[in-house]
Amino acid sequence: MSNALWVLVETRDAVPTDAALALIAEAGRTGTPVEAVLVAAEPGTVAERAGAAGASTVHHVPADGRDPELVAAALAALVAEDAPVAVLAPANTVGAEALGRLAAILDTGVITEVTAVQVADGVVTGTKSGYGGTRLVHCQVNGGLPLLTVRTGGLPAPAEDGPAATVTAHPAPERPARTTLVEFLPTAGDAAALEDARIVVSGGRAMGGPEGFDVLRELATALGPTAAVASSRPPADSGWVPVELEVGISGKKVAPDLYLACGISGASQHLAGMSGSRTVVAINKDPQAPIFTVADFGVVGDLFELVPAITAAVRARS
Ligand SMILES: Cc1cc2nc3c(=O)[nH]c(=O)nc-3n(C[C@H](O)[C@H](O)[C@H](O)COP(=O)(O)OP(=O)(O)OC[C@H]3O[C@@H](n4cnc5c(N)ncnc54)[C@H](O)[C@@H]3O)c2cc1C
């Protein structure tokens, strides 16, 4: 059995995502050796970047890493050769589905949406929010190989000062027959940015329509490329923004450094998607709005006056 934590590394245009590199560094903070698993046509720059972030080895499987069924099959074949201490993946669409499938293949448990990982005496524990975002809980897998999806938005960027990792080549998995990925459709640009964003500017029903989100996009643009726009459920349900921008129990789970909730009341279903955020700032006209109970900083006022003023202040500083 390998004594390492395995981290599933995703790439965009053959470059590892910031989320994957941050997850390698988070795994390294447990004091356990870290190895990366890359499912992609070519290793690209992953050996250098993953090594610099703290991985000693990159297990390279030449297959389409955007297909969760292939990723699960690749991981299952690797685990059969050399089982790790645990497998970690970013808590995004591919990571969640791939580890869910892997759990079914290996008959083990998967802990989803964790915000921190600990390893003590070989036992892996994931910290996650529970009970609608009102509590933090520690979870462990009983018996089988622990699988964990990790929210990466709030993880610090790695130092990237380590040596390049060794690349170990593995054969492509046999294609599982249950599904065929026919075509990748483009997602909204906003949606692609949300999962890795360190700042999330989120709007609720108070935005009033699609054009209401313009003030949030202007603020996100002023804050720079690490900022992205999100929404509560009503704007997504009403078609004001793409459904991929919805945050909550039935939407995306985000854990950025800063979550700015604008005109969002703070329903438990929404809190479940953003309670892992490091700092929450809320703007709401109603001083009794429940969002203020979870906010680190609250501003009672009209978002259509306050948000443009914040944007102007950010632009003035930069
Ligand atoms: C099964 C289920 C799943 C759900 N899943 C989700 C989910 O994943 N995500 C989610 O978000 N919701 C989800 N919901 C819906 C959830 O219960 C709430 O209805 C929803 O979150 C409310 O959205 P909101 O805060 O934008 O709107 P509202 O609750 O209507 O709040 C709007 C807020 O804006 C404030 N406001 C109005 N005008 C202004 C202004 N000009 N300036 C500043 N503040 C202003 C108001 O004071 C109010 O607090 C789910 C519900 C169910 C039943």
Ligand as a Chemical Component Dictionary entry (heavy atoms), coordinates in Angstrom:
data_LIG
# 
_chem_comp.id                   LIG 
_chem_comp.type                 NON-POLYMER 
_chem_comp.pdbx_formal_charge   0 
_chem_comp.three_letter_code    LIG 
# 
loop_
_chem_comp_atom.comp_id 
_chem_comp_atom.atom_id 
_chem_comp_atom.alt_atom_id 
_chem_comp_atom.type_symbol 
_chem_comp_atom.charge 
_chem_comp_atom.model_Cartn_x 
_chem_comp_atom.model_Cartn_y 
_chem_comp_atom.model_Cartn_z 
_chem_comp_atom.pdbx_ordinal 
LIG C1  C1  C 0 -35.723 22.233 -1.819 1  
LIG C2  C2  C 0 -35.236 23.656 -1.919 2  
LIG C3  C3  C 0 -33.971 23.882 -2.381 3  
LIG C4  C4  C 0 -33.496 25.188 -2.485 4  
LIG N1  N1  N 0 -32.234 25.408 -2.923 5  
LIG C5  C5  C 0 -31.746 26.656 -2.945 6  
LIG C6  C6  C 0 -30.411 26.924 -3.331 7  
LIG O1  O1  O 0 -29.644 26.021 -3.683 8  
LIG N2  N2  N 0 -29.974 28.195 -3.335 9  
LIG C7  C7  C 0 -30.764 29.242 -2.946 10 
LIG O2  O2  O 0 -30.292 30.391 -2.956 11 
LIG N3  N3  N 0 -32.035 29.023 -2.581 12 
LIG C8  C8  C 0 -32.546 27.767 -2.582 13 
LIG N4  N4  N 0 -33.839 27.554 -2.239 14 
LIG C9  C9  C 0 -34.711 28.737 -2.055 15 
LIG C10 C10 C 0 -34.566 29.387 -0.682 16 
LIG O3  O3  O 0 -35.449 28.752 0.233  17 
LIG C11 C11 C 0 -34.913 30.885 -0.744 18 
LIG O4  O4  O 0 -36.211 31.032 -1.255 19 
LIG C12 C12 C 0 -33.966 31.697 -1.616 20 
LIG O5  O5  O 0 -32.628 31.438 -1.225 21 
LIG C13 C13 C 0 -34.272 33.173 -1.451 22 
LIG O6  O6  O 0 -33.489 33.888 -2.353 23 
LIG P1  P1  P 0 -33.136 35.414 -2.090 24 
LIG O7  O7  O 0 -32.459 35.555 -0.779 25 
LIG O8  O8  O 0 -32.417 35.905 -3.286 26 
LIG O9  O9  O 0 -34.566 36.111 -2.100 27 
LIG P2  P2  P 0 -35.448 36.687 -0.916 28 
LIG O10 O10 O 0 -35.596 35.718 0.188  29 
LIG O11 O11 O 0 -36.669 37.228 -1.542 30 
LIG O12 O12 O 0 -34.585 37.894 -0.328 31 
LIG C14 C14 C 0 -34.318 39.085 -1.030 32 
LIG C15 C15 C 0 -33.579 39.996 -0.069 33 
LIG O13 O13 O 0 -33.191 41.183 -0.736 34 
LIG C16 C16 C 0 -33.341 42.281 0.151  35 
LIG N5  N5  N 0 -33.460 43.477 -0.689 36 
LIG C17 C17 C 0 -34.499 43.835 -1.510 37 
LIG N6  N6  N 0 -34.178 44.942 -2.204 38 
LIG C18 C18 C 0 -32.918 45.297 -1.831 39 
LIG C19 C19 C 0 -32.024 46.343 -2.205 40 
LIG N7  N7  N 0 -32.347 47.246 -3.157 41 
LIG N8  N8  N 0 -30.793 46.426 -1.587 42 
LIG C20 C20 C 0 -30.444 45.520 -0.645 43 
LIG N9  N9  N 0 -31.250 44.503 -0.253 44 
LIG C21 C21 C 0 -32.465 44.378 -0.852 45 
LIG C22 C22 C 0 -34.556 41.951 0.962  46 
LIG O14 O14 O 0 -34.542 42.635 2.223  47 
LIG C23 C23 C 0 -34.427 40.446 1.136  48 
LIG O15 O15 O 0 -33.727 40.110 2.334  49 
LIG C24 C24 C 0 -34.332 26.275 -2.120 50 
LIG C25 C25 C 0 -35.617 26.004 -1.643 51 
LIG C26 C26 C 0 -36.063 24.731 -1.540 52 
LIG C27 C27 C 0 -37.460 24.471 -1.006 53 
# 
loop_
_chem_comp_bond.comp_id 
_chem_comp_bond.atom_id_1 
_chem_comp_bond.atom_id_2 
_chem_comp_bond.value_order 
_chem_comp_bond.pdbx_ordinal 
LIG C1  C2  SING 1  
LIG C2  C3  SING 2  
LIG C2  C26 DOUB 3  
LIG C3  C4  DOUB 4  
LIG C4  N1  SING 5  
LIG C4  C24 SING 6  
LIG N1  C5  DOUB 7  
LIG C5  C6  SING 8  
LIG C5  C8  SING 9  
LIG C6  O1  DOUB 10 
LIG C6  N2  SING 11 
LIG N2  C7  SING 12 
LIG C7  O2  DOUB 13 
LIG C7  N3  SING 14 
LIG N3  C8  DOUB 15 
LIG C8  N4  SING 16 
LIG N4  C9  SING 17 
LIG N4  C24 SING 18 
LIG C9  C10 SING 19 
LIG C10 O3  SING 20 
LIG C10 C11 SING 21 
LIG C11 O4  SING 22 
LIG C11 C12 SING 23 
LIG C12 O5  SING 24 
LIG C12 C13 SING 25 
LIG C13 O6  SING 26 
LIG O6  P1  SING 27 
LIG P1  O7  DOUB 28 
LIG P1  O8  SING 29 
LIG P1  O9  SING 30 
LIG O9  P2  SING 31 
LIG P2  O10 DOUB 32 
LIG P2  O11 SING 33 
LIG P2  O12 SING 34 
LIG O12 C14 SING 35 
LIG C14 C15 SING 36 
LIG C15 O13 SING 37 
LIG C15 C23 SING 38 
LIG O13 C16 SING 39 
LIG C16 N5  SING 40 
LIG C16 C22 SING 41 
LIG N5  C17 SING 42 
LIG N5  C21 SING 43 
LIG C17 N6  DOUB 44 
LIG N6  C18 SING 45 
LIG C18 C19 SING 46 
LIG C18 C21 DOUB 47 
LIG C19 N7  SING 48 
LIG C19 N8  DOUB 49 
LIG N8  C20 SING 50 
LIG C20 N9  DOUB 51 
LIG N9  C21 SING 52 
LIG C22 O14 SING 53 
LIG C22 C23 SING 54 
LIG C23 O15 SING 55 
LIG C24 C25 DOUB 56 
LIG C25 C26 SING 57 
LIG C26 C27 SING 58 
# 
